[in-house]
Amino acid sequence: MEVTLYTAALLDICAIVLIFTSYMEKRSGKKVWSKLANDMELADENHVYHLECDEILIGRHASADIRLQDMSVSRYHAMLNVTDGKWMITDIGSKSGLFVNGEPVRHVRIYEGDVITLGNRNLIFRKRRVQK
């Protein structure tokens, strides 16, 4: 009986340690990602798109990470990439083109406040707003 209680207590302690370690790793990972990505987001009048991975597909297709349901946007329109806090956007063969601050681009670094135009859609690249 004592061996069973001892084993159960030991398993409980191991579970608690694993849960705590997992929580700390997730928290640490968020801090690292925040630093790498500079807490940026894309926003238009109706939506805010959080940029939570280092490669983001933008387009009309259901598989796009940021899906813009607008016929002027190509199914696979653009790709966003981040490395060490530096965001780049690339036109990946769209029909209507990609514009940053009104200028046509194929591949360019983007900065906070830039307006990205895909078809008839304008997205503002900005620092993530703090949720209250």
Salt bridges, closest charged atoms under 4 A:
GLU41 OE1 - HIS50 ND1 3.71
GLU41 OE2 - ARG126 NE 2.65
ASP44 OD2 - ARG121 NH2 2.44
GLU52 OE2 - ARG128 NH2 3.99
ASP91 OD1 - ARG106 NH1 3.76
